């Protein structure tokens, strides 16, 4: 049966924001209303998933409120300058979707809360091998049905105010901060326009509108590679698109195509912006939605919680950008839910120092964590450009792009460490350890995270020594050897064919391991990562230290994300950037990458059968076809020669397929052993072992 339910509640009415502050008694931050606009039952075309049966989809909006006076919320930048409701709280709204068994008694009482990526979903495509992901209006396709066969409920919601509002993506609405007198807040902002080959947009949108049309208060520069000196674009060569001042355009063809940006360049636009939003409310929304779905029976208007009793355990899942969100979520203390009925102590200190002191006083009730488990896929060692004034969470640091954004900041690690560069002592898990609310965490990363995002800082100190990660008892670290950040085929904008390897099979096993750790106390597989001490984590230069073979036609220049230290101005620690673009204060942090074997594949980490029994070199790094920089999220696939004669003729040092595998059965047997070994180590499930063997049997190797 297909049923469609439409709420008559006007969402806009629920988001009424007023400028006055009423000093009423503090109230608990919470979800106040859940508005169900659509229910599809069954979904996935009525498909049944074994003993669990059919699934249904529930979509709509969630409205919540956050008390800026509570110490758990005071860390949100500019929350004290957000418009308040009559009860003194700050309101937000977000899209959501829930996928759950039609027969809820057949669910496994576990909720996968996917932290969306710029409004997009990944969980079905990754864990279910789905071809079409779900979105605001659709459940997508169920793929192999892995999550459904286990009985998981799945949740997506918005948290990123900057996610495009195209009717398909999960978005969040947060208020604009204002000065105490109600006037607009202004400040410096820098936007980067990344133009790749064949991309020549006529205009570029700004995250925040300019405060003035006076072009003397703005500057535009352009360069091709990151290390190039930026070239100033004269004010006569660019202009704002219209009176809204929220987009810019080139007015001549001197710096791109006729009247457009491009053809391959990095543009930086620095200007006086206005109307920053309270972006850090995204953290509070994630916290309060999860808490509501676990604990509440109804919302404030009596609408039933659609997962009441079904979220005994909550695990986050994410891919890339939202995993950096989860880094900051845990670091800033948001995995501690507020206690029902508890009012925070009074304070006159509105700074972050006062918030830290008050947080200690608020822990007396001993809260359970918001998330029991966190499965991060390719977060690297970075955080997010979110809890800042004029934040831009869409940005990502890589070797080529986004280097000026403040995501690459100490502390990088989960264990206590003193940074010899800044003199600070800190660690990511400090707040959750103090409150007893740390989740079980899996940090799974691709090789690309080491090359493009300096992931080694998560496991080494500021002098390049291995950290003792046994102190992070709640965390396990897994490198998926030789994998890219984003899989691809063909060269695209890269110099070589891109790396097609995907993490799906390993991540399915890791979710199973995480669940066993949380629910049964079963110790997870030990860390699988490169280390300086055993030589498997090495400097990228010279080439010999990395170990990459000299392959004819393949350029190696060691391009990687260097250990930069930036000066954003004196207010940076409070979330305010006043020096933009920031000043580079050197590259003091040593950065390492996974060492390669004689074939060019990573030695350490979880070596999937494609890497353990290779037909090619798979790297986490790649170079752009049009310059010297790294090719962002891509890696390479460099095929082995088929025969010894072809290899010798080309001067390729890597053994050919003919030399590696005497016959097809030998290749299949080696793949079978490699897959079974990963299963024995709990990095593959039985169904994926069979899939690997079947793929090897069908392959034309040698």
Secondary structure, DSSP 8 states (H G I E B T S, - for coil): ----------HHHHT--BS----------EEEEEEEEEEEES-GGG--BGGGB-EEEEEEEEEEEEETTSTTTTTSTTGGGB-B-TTSEEEEEEEEEEEEESSGGGS-SEEEEEE-BTTB--HHHHHS--SS--BTTB----TT-HHHHHT-EEEEE---TTS--SSSS--EE--BBB-TTS-B-EEEEEEEEEE-TT---S-EE-SS-BS-S-GGG-EEEEESSTTS--EEE-GGGEEESSTT--EEEESSSTTSSTTS--SSEEEEEEEEEE--B-TTHHHHHHHHHHHHHHH-SB-TT--B-TTTTT-SEEEEEEETHHHHHHHHHHHTTTTB---TT------S--SHHHHHHHHHHTTTT---BS-SEEEEES-TT---S-SSTT--TT----SSS-TTSTTS-S--SSS-EE-TTT--EE-TTHHHHHHT---EEEEEEETHHHHHH-GGGGTB-TTS-B--GGG-TTEEEEEETT--SS--SS-TTBSS-B-----HHHHHHHHHHHHHHHHH-------B---TTTTSEE-S-SHHHHT----TT---------B--EE--TTGGGT---SSS-EE----B---EE-B-TTS-BSSSB--HHHHT-SEEEES--BBTTSSSB-TT--EEEE--SSHHHHHHHT--S--HHHH-SSHHHHHHHHHHHHHHHHHTTSS-HHHHHHHHHHHHHS---
